[in-house]
Amino acid sequence: LTRLFTRVRVNYNFCTVRCQKFLISRVGEDWIFLILLGLVMALVSWAVDFCIAICLQAQKWMYGGLDSNVFLQYLAWVTYPVVLITFSAGFTQILAPQAVGSGIPEMKTILRGVVLKEYLTFKTFVAKVIGLTCALGSGMPLGKEGPFVHIASLCAALLGKFMSLFGGIYEMLAAACAVGVGCCFAAPIGGVLFSIEVTSTFFAVRNYWRGFFAATFSAFIFRVLAVWNKDEETITALFKTRFRLDFPFDLQELPAFAVIGIASGFGGALFVYFNRLIVQFIRKQKAINRFLMKKRLLYPALVTLLISTLTFPPGFGQFMAGKLTQKEALVTLLDNRTWAKQGIAEEFDYIGNSQAWKHPHVNVFVTLVLFIVMKFWMSALAITIPVPSGAFMPVFVIGAAFGRLVGESMAAWFPDGIHMDGTIYSIVPGGYAVVGAAALSGAVTHTVSTAVIVFELTGQISHILPVMIAVILANAVAQSLQPSLYDSIIRIKKLPYLPELGWGHHEKYNIRVEDIMVRDVRYITLNCCYRDLHNVLLTGHLKTLALVETAESMILLGSIERAQLQSLLSQQLGRPRRMEYIKEQATADKKRLSVISNPCSEDSSHRASQEVRFQVSSANGEEIAEWEEKQLDEQVNFNNCKIDPAPFQLVERTSLHKTHTIFSLLGLDHAYVTSIGRLIGVVSLKEVGAFENFVAFFKHFILKYQGTFFSVLYFHFVVKTLRCLLHFRLQLNLVDIPTACWCVKSRDCRHSHRLS
């Protein structure tokens, strides 16, 4: 039976390998992987949406069943989201704290080449999916787009881990980010472009078709599942609109669209600033921070209680359409009907969910303004809750409300519409809502691809020109004021970050690597002893060490990882070598005792063996210490060690601009600086990022507190003077510049995979 089972197992393994090779040869490894990734993500997205819909319906059922008692309605309305958010926060913190937040900042860091532990594990996947479902099912102003980018990346990593058929899975993470957006909004084209904009500094074109194929397949399956569940009659856009196509807008309306773009730019920058201000306030107040760290579930419960109370429909929520979910609010805002031409709500017939915008004592404009203002700060506050959540959808809805406000205002100012060639065309406020949604979401994320996402979400491109104008203007304004929301989170979390080089900084071409590099380089020589190796490992925590020929020549031969050096040291001084030495000493003592005693006596031989075992079990500590000292003085043998013979090198005259470009393109952690092959220094992310933030801080300071004319002259003088100061501080390894951008300090980042 054993032989039979062995033969069956061997034949099964052989057939499995043959089938795998056949599939790879006929279909292709990439295609199989992308199909599986798209299919899994479509199923996950549909299941999450289904559970969220059930949770939201349960809340409305509880609220509607208690209409006889307002107090009980309030308790049901408030308790339900508090329980779900508290469960989501507790479950995520216990299972995988890495699942908290959006996930896009972490993916941007990982795609740059930094290793973040536990961010691509199965526990994180479970925590992300369940926590996100509960968080969105609570009805809080949170989004799912960012978390789905992280979930798709988790699926890609897990597929590559549990299926040996695939290799090089990290090359698929770029496609996975596109799949996350594609299956979330059923927008494959916008998903690919959005993923490129928010996760990549430089994008490899070879991954372009992978992203499009996987995102398209995932979006197709996602919409097919909706048809199968009878939620839709056929495959259509997620938020289908019915704007007129013959004359969607007039040229006279373009200034209004431009105003939406400029105002959205300021609004997006304000949103990012307000979000960062909340986090700063909590972290700076040590008493509050200490209390919240002890009571981890108290902060999400209090925030949820506050937001739920303000959105209670019989209370203040009646003035801001509080009973509508985000999806229902967006559907009504994109409606092509005009709500109030004269600003009086009673004159119009509100049907379905549009009734939430109607109030007997307040007109539509007041309702829209209150909705925008309240949702603005509520969303900025809600995304600070430690649960899996995103910010794209809340910002998208706020932008749609702002665009709707401008559209209703235009309809009130032009009640008879716009006359064109003897034909009267009425204002379409829903088109303004589309423009506002794309502009504000683009301003917060610093992306232009939100325009394409809007086209795919609404199913129409009739407003392509005003949408592009508004998005570009919004990006221009927002980028000049604040970083994107994802870059802001990267800086808050102190993830390894390389700031962008600003336009017009001539100093980036004049500053050289020799001005910012660290000259005190930790290195080991080719003829070093194990004692030198031990001292180097004790004095620093570098991930890699430079290998030079000799301390006099300093010719760079390569680099060795810290783990390899630790392995060499453990092999030399480890337990096996120590036991071997003790046994050799005991064997020598045995021979000595045998010579002294009678060699033919069995009793003497037995006593010698017992003496050997006793010496092995009770070795002298002084002898072992003496042996270790001798071992440390021996020369290191690098034959069994993996050495990188070609670590990345720069010459001392390399400009800061070229250094920044190389670090961004190749995802480098550090680079050695050489002169004719001699190692003279090292430059890492800390030096490059610190100098960029250093220059940006002083430029901001001078332009703020000096005159315009003198500031320009004074800035160049200060930069040239402070170059020496920064160089001196870098040599002392004391770079800690308090800038508004929060310069990343690698010693505070426990997830950093770069030189300390």
N, C-alpha and C positions, 0 to 999 in steps of 0.2 A: 504493500500500500504506500509506503514511504517513497519507493522508487516511482510508483505510478503518479502520485501527487507531484513529485519533483518534475517529472516529464511534462505533466499537464501545465504546471506553472511556467516552465521554460517555454513551452509552445505558446502559451498565452502571452507571455512577455514578447516573444518573437513576433507574433501576429500583431500585437499592439504597436510595436516599433515599425513594422512594415506598413500598417495603416496610417500611422503618423507621417511616415515618409511619403506615402502616396498622396495624402491630403496636401502636404506642403508642396509637392511637385506639381500637383494638378491645380490647386486653388491658390496657394500662396500663404505664407505665414502671416503677413500683415493683414490680408483680407479676412482671414479667420478671426484673428484677434479683434479687428475693428467691428466685425459683425457681432461677435459676442459682447463686446463693450457696449455697442449701441443698443442691443437687445436688452441687456441687463439694466442699463440706465433708463430705458423707456419703461420697463416694468417697475423699477423703483420709483420713478417720477409719477407714474399713474397710481401706484399704490399709496404714495404719500399724499397726492391730491385727493384721492378717495377718502382716506382717513381724515384729512383736514376738513373736507366737506361734511363728513359725519359729525365731527366735533362742533363745527359752527352751527349745523342744524340742531344739534342737541342743546346748545346754548339758547338758540331762538325758541326751541320748544319749551324749555324751562321758563324762559322769560314770558312767552305767550300764555302758558298755562296758569300763570299767577297774576293775570291782569286784574283780578278783583282786589288785590292788596299791593299797593305801591312799595311798601317796605319790604315785603317778601320778594317782589320783583328786583329791587335793588340788591338784596342779599344774593339772589341767584345770579344776577348780572355781574356782580363783583367777585363772588366766591369762586365761580367756575374758572375764570382766567387765572386767578391767583393760585388755585390748586394746580392747574396745568403748568404754569410757569415755574412754580416751586418744584414740582416733580421734575420738569425738564432740567432745571438748574442743579438739583440734587443728583439726579441720575447721571448727568454729564460729568459733574465734579468727581463722583465716586468711580465711574467706569473709565473715563478718558477726558481729563481737563483740556487736552489738545483740541477737542471738538468744539470748544467755545468760540463764538464769533463767526465771521464770514468764511475764512479759509483762503480767500484770494491773496491776502498779504503773505501768508505762509507758502502758498503755491508759487507766488512770484519769487520768493526767496529760494525755494527748492529748485525751481527751474534755472535759477542763476548759478546753481552748483553747490549750494550750502546744504549740508545734511542736517535735518531737524528730526530728532529721535521721536518715535511713537506717533508721528503725524500721518503715516501711511500704513496703519495696522488695522486688523480686523476689529479690535475693541473700539478704535476711533470711528470706524465705519458704523458700528451698531449705535454708539452714543450719538453720532451725528444724525442718523436717520430718525431714531426714536425721539431724540431731543428736539429736532427741527419740527417733527410732526406735532408734538405737544405744544411747542412755542407758537407755531402758526395756527393751530387749532384753538388757541386761546383768544384769537381775535386782536392781538396786539399789533400795532403798526410795524411789522417786521416783514422781511422779504426772504425768498428762497433761492434767488439767483446765485449769490455768492457761495452759500453752503453747497449748492449742487455742483459747482465747479470743484469743490473739495471732495464731494462724494464721488464724482466721476473719476477723479485722480485716485481715490482710494480703490475704486473698482478696478482700475487699470493695474495698480500695484498688486492687488490681491489676485487678479487673473494671472499675472506673470509669476506670482509666487507659488500658487497652488497647481499650476499647469505647466509642467516642464517642457511643453511643446514650444513655448515662447521664450525668447531671450531678449535682452536689451530693452527692458520694459520702460526705462526712464525716458527713452526717446519717444514713447507714446504719451507721455504726460501732457504734451502740448495739444495733441488730438483729444485727450480726455477732457481738458479744460473747455474745448469747443463743444464737446458732447454735453457737458454740464449745462451750458447756456442753451444749446439747441433743443434738448429734451425738456427744458424748463419752460420755454416760451414758444416751442415749436417754430423756432427761427434759426435754421441751420446756417444761413449765410451771415446774418448778423452775429450769431454765436461764434463763428470762426473769427470774424474780424474783431469782435469784442475781446475774445480770449487772447488774441495777439496783442491788442492794445494794453490790456491790464496786467498781463503776466509776463510779457517778453520785452526786453530791451532791444535785442536783436533776434529775429526769427529766421529759422532755417527753412528755406523754401521746400526742401524735400519732405517736410512735415505738412505742407499745405494741403495736398490731396488727401492725406490721412484724416485731417480734421474735417474737411468737407464731406468725405464719404461717411465717416462715423456719425457726424452730426446730422446729416440728411437721413441716414437710416434710422437713427434714434428718434428724430422728430416724426418721421413717417409712422413708425410703430406706435409712438405716443398718441398720435391722432387716430390711428386705426383702433387702438384700444378704447378711445372715447366713442367712436362709432359703434364698436362692439358692445359697449355698455349702454348704448342708446342715449348717451348724452348729446350726441350730434347726429344729424341725418347723413352727412357726408364729411369728407375732409375739407375743412375750411379754416380760416384764420381764427386765432384764439379770441380776439375781440373784433369781430366783424363790424365794419362800418359801411354806411351807404351814402357817402357824399356824392354830390352830382359830379359827373365827369366832363360834361360839355363846357362848363365854366366854373371851375372849382374856386377860384379867387380872382380878384382884380388887382392890377398893378398898384392901385391906390391903397391897397391893404398891406403892401410890403413894408411900409414904415412901422405899422403896428406889429408885424412879425419880427422886425428888427428890434423893437422895444422889448418884446418878449424875450429875445435872445440876450440882450444886454442885462435886463433885470434878472433873468435866470442865472447869468454869470455871477452877479453879486449875491444872489440867493444861494447858489451852490457853495461859494466861498464862505458865506456866513454859516451855512449848515456844517461844513467841515470844522470851522473855527469854534462853533458852539459845542459840537461833539467833543472836540479836544479840550475845551474849557471845562466841561463837566468832569472828564477824566482827571485833568490836572487838579481841579478843586478837591476831588476825593482823595487823590494821592498826597496832596500837600497838607491836608488836614490830618495830622497824625492820629489824633484821637478818634476821628471818624473812620479812618482807614483801619486802625487797630480793632475798633469795635466791629466793623464789617467783616474783617478777616476771621474774627471769632464766630460771628453769626452770618455765615456765608449765604444763607437763604433769606435773610431779612431784607437785603437790598432789592433783589428781584420782586419780592412780595410787596414791598412798599411802593415801588415804581408801578407795578401792575395795578395795585389798589388805587393809586392816584389817577392813572390814565382811565381805568374803568369807571371811576366815579365821575370824571369829567365827561365821559361819553355816554353816560346813562341817559337813554332816550327821553324819559319824562322830565329829566333834570336839564342840565346845560346842554346835553347832547341833542336836544330838539332844535337848537340853533346852529348845529354843525353837521347834520345828517349822521348822528352818532350811531344809529342802529344799522347802518349799511356796512357790510364787509368791504375790504379793499377791492375785491373783484366787482361787487355790485356798484360801488362808487365809481370805479373806472368805466363800467359799461354805461352808466347814466351820464357821466361827464363827456363821453365820446358821442352822445346822441346828436343827430343832425338837426333836431328841432330846436327852435329858439324858445327859451324859457320865459323871458320877460323883455319885451321890446321897450316897454316904458318903465321897467323896474318894479312893477306891481305884480306880485305873485298871484293875486286872486283872479286876474283876468285870463288865466290859462288853465288848461285841463291837464293835470298831472296824472299819469297812468303808471301803475306798478311801483317800482322802486323810486321813480322820480318824485313820488309824494314825500319822500324824506327831505327834499330840498324846499318844500313848501311850508310856510309858517304864516298863520293868520295875522300876525302883528309885525313881521319882519320881511323885507323884500329879499329877492334872490341875491343881491349884491352883498348884503350884510351876512347872509348865510355862507356865501363863498369866501368872504374875507375871514370870517371866524374859522371856517374849516381850514383855510390855508395857514393862518397864524397858529392855531392850536395843534394841527397835525405836524407843523414844522418842528416845534420844540418837543412835541411828544415823540416823534420819530427819532430825533437826535438823542433824546433821553433813553428811549427804548432799546436802541442798538448797543447801549452800554451794559445791558443786562447780560450776565454770564451764561448765555444759552446759545445754541447754534442758531444764527440768524444773519440775514443780510439787510442791506439798506436800499437796494435798487428799486424794489417795488414800492415802498413808501414814498421815496423821492419821485418816482414816476407818477404816482397818484397826485402828489402835491403839485407837480408841474402841470398835470392835466387840469387841476382845479384853477391854477393861476391862468393858464391859457383860456379856460372857459370864462373866467372873470373878464379878461380882456375882450373875448368874443362877445359876451353879453353886453359889455359896455359899447362896443362897436355897433351892435344891433340896436342899442338904445339911441346912440348918436345918429345913426342912419336908419330910421324906422322904415323908410320906403325902399331900402336897399340901394344898390349902386346901379346907375343907369349906364348902359353900354349898347350903342348902336340901336337905340330905341327900345331895348329890352331891359327889364328891371330884374336884377339878380339880388336876392336877399342874402344877408350875411349868414354864414354857417358857423356858429360858435364851436361846433364839434371839431372843425378843422383847426381852430385856435388851440383847442385842448390837446390835439395831437402835437402841434408845434411846441406847446409849453412842456408837455411830458418829455419829448426828446431833448429839449434844450436844458431843462433842469437836471435830468439824469446825466446828460453829457457833461454838464458843468461840475457835478459832484465827482464823477468818475474820471474826468479829463479824457473822454473818448468821443470820437465822431461816429463810431459804429452804432450808437444808439439810434441814429436816423434810420439805418437799415433795419434794426430791430423793430422800430415803430412801423415801418412799411410792412414787415412780415406779420406783425401782431394785428394790424388793422386790415390787411389784405388789399390796401390801395396805395398807389404812389402818386395820387393826384396832387398832393401837397409837397412834392419832392423839393421844389425850389425854396419855398418858405422854411421848410424843416431844415434844410442844409444851411441856409442863411442864419437861422436862429442858433443852430448847434455850433457853427463856427464862431459866431460872435460870443456865445456863452463860454466856449472854451477859451477864447482869447482873453476875456475878462477874468475868468476863474483862475487860469494858470498864472496870471500876473499877480494874484492876490494870495492864494493859498495852494498848498499841494493837494493832490487828489485824496479822496477819503482813504484809499488803500495805502498810499504812501504815508499818510498821517498815522495810520494804525501801525505800520512798520516802524515808524520812529517812536511811537508810544511804547511798543513792545520791545524796542531796542534790538530788533532783528538785524543781522548783517545787511547794511544798506550802503549803496554807492550813489550819492546824490548826482543829479544831472548837471552837466556843465551849462551855465547860462550863456545866452547869446551876448556878444559884445564884450566878453571878458578877455581882453588882450593878454592879461597876465598868464592865462593858461598856456600860451605859446612861449612866453619868456621864462617861466619857471621850469626848472629841470628836476630830474629825479634826484640828483645829488643834493638839492636844496631841502628835500623832505624825507630822504631815506634815513634809516637807522643804521649807524655805522658799527655799533656794538653788536655784532652778529654772533649767535651761538653756533659753534661748529665743532666737528670732530675731525681728527687727522687720520690718514690711512695707516699710520704706524702707532696709533694710540694704544694705551693699555686699558684693561677693564676698569681700573680705578678712575681714569679720565671719563670713561663712559658713565660710570656711576655718579660722578660729581655733576656731569652735565644734566643727567636726568633728574637729579635732586634740585638743582638751582633754577630750573625753568619748567614750563608746561607747554612747550611748543609741540605742535603736531608733527613737524618734520624738522630735521637738522641737516645742515649743509655738511658735505664730506669734501675736505680739501686734501691736497697732497701732503703738504707740511705746513707748520705754523709760519715758516719763513717765506715760502713761495706763495701760499694761499691760492694755489691753482684749484679752481672748482672742478671736482670730479663727478659730483652728483649730489643727490639728497636721499636721506633714509628716514622712513617713518619712525615715530617714537615707539610704536608697537614692536617693530623689528629689533630696535635696540634693546628693549626690555626683554624680548625673547632671547637675544644673545646673552644678556647678563644672567637671566634665569638658567640658561643651559650651563653656563660656567659655574654658577654658585648654587644651583638648585639641589633639591633633595637627592635625586639619583647620583649626582657627582659626589655629594657628601657621603652617601652610604657606600659608594664605591671606594672612596678614600678610607673610610672606617674599616671596611672589609679587608682592604689591602694591608692596613696596619695590623689588623687582627691576625691575618694570615702570616705576616712576617713574625709576629710574636709567637704564633703557633710553631713555626719552624724553629724559632730560637729555643722554645721550651722543649721541643722534641730532641734537639741536639744536646741540650743539657741533661735531660733525663735519658733513661734507657730506651733506645729506639725500638727494641723488641718487646717491650712491655706493653700489654694491652691497656693496663690501668693508667699508665702514664699518658698513652695516646688519648684515652677517654677524658682524663683530666685536662689535657691541652685543648680538646674540642670544647669542653665546658668553659674553659677560660676564654676562648675565642668568642663564644656566644655571650658571655658576660661583658666582654669589652665592647662588643657591638651594641648591646642594649644600654650600656652605661658609658657612653663616650665622654671623654674629657672635654669640657667647654673651651679650655685654653688651647688645646690642640686643634680644635675645629677653627677657632678664631685665628690661630697662626696659619692654618691651611688656607683660610679665606684670604688672608693678607697676601699669601704667595700667589693665589689665583688672581687677585686683583692686579698684581704687578705683571702678569703675563700679557703679551701682545694680543690684540683682538684679531680674530680670524673672520673676515668678512665674506668668505667663500659661500657660506650657507645663508647669506642675508640678501634680501631683495633690495637692490639699489636702483634708483631712478637715474640713469646715466645722463639724462638731458632735462633737468629742471628748467623752468622758464627763466630766461635771463634778459635783463635790460642793460644798456650802457648808461653811463652816468649823465650823458648829455641828452637823454630822451626827454622830450617835453612832457609837461603835465597833461596836455590834451591827448597826445598819443598814448600815454600811460593809462589814462581814463578809458580811452577807446578799447585798448587791448584788454584791460580788466573786464570791461562790460561784454566784449565779444566772446572771450574765452571762459568767462566765469572764474577768474583766478582768485585765489585767496591771498597769494603773495607771489613776489618775484624777486629773484636775487639780482643784485646790481654788480656787474663785473667790469673790469678794465683790462683789456688784453688777456682775458682768461682768469684774472685775479679777482677773488671775491673781496669787494670793498663795502658792501652794505646790503640791506634788504628793505623792500617797500611792501607794505600790506594794505588791506582795505582801510585800516585805521588811519594811516598816513594820508592816503588819497582823499578819503571822505572828510578827515579832520581839516585839511587845508581848504577844501571847497567850502565847508561850513564856516571856516575861519574868515575867509574873504567875504562871503555873503553877509556875515554878521557885521563886520566893520563897514561894509558898503551901506548896509541898511542903517547903521548908527549914524554915519556921517551925513547921508542924505536926509535923515530925519532932523538932526540937530544943527546942521551947518547950512549956510546959504547955498543956493543952487550953483552959482559960479565957482565959489571957493571949494565946494564939496568935491567937484570933479578933480581939481588940482590936488586937493588935500588927500583924496582917496589914493591916487597913484603914489604919493609920498609915503602914506601910511603903509601901503602894501609892501613897498620896497623896504621900509624900515622893519616892519613886523615879520618879514620873511626870516630875518636872522633870529628873532625871538621865537618864532615857531620852530625853526630848525633846532634851536637850543633846547626847547621843551621836548621835542621829539627824541633828542638824544638821551634825555633823562627819563623818557617813557612816562611823561606826565601830561599827555594830551587830554585835557578835559575842558573844552571850551564851551561856556554856557551860551549857546545860540538859541535863537527862536526855533531853529529846525531840529533841536535836540540831537547834537552830534552823538553818534553811536559809540559807546564805550564797550569794547569787546570783553573787558574783565567783568562787566555786569551782565553779559548775555550768556547764560548757561547753555544755550542751544548753538552757540557760535562754533563754526568749524573752520577757524582760521587762526592766524598767529595772534597770540595774546599781546 
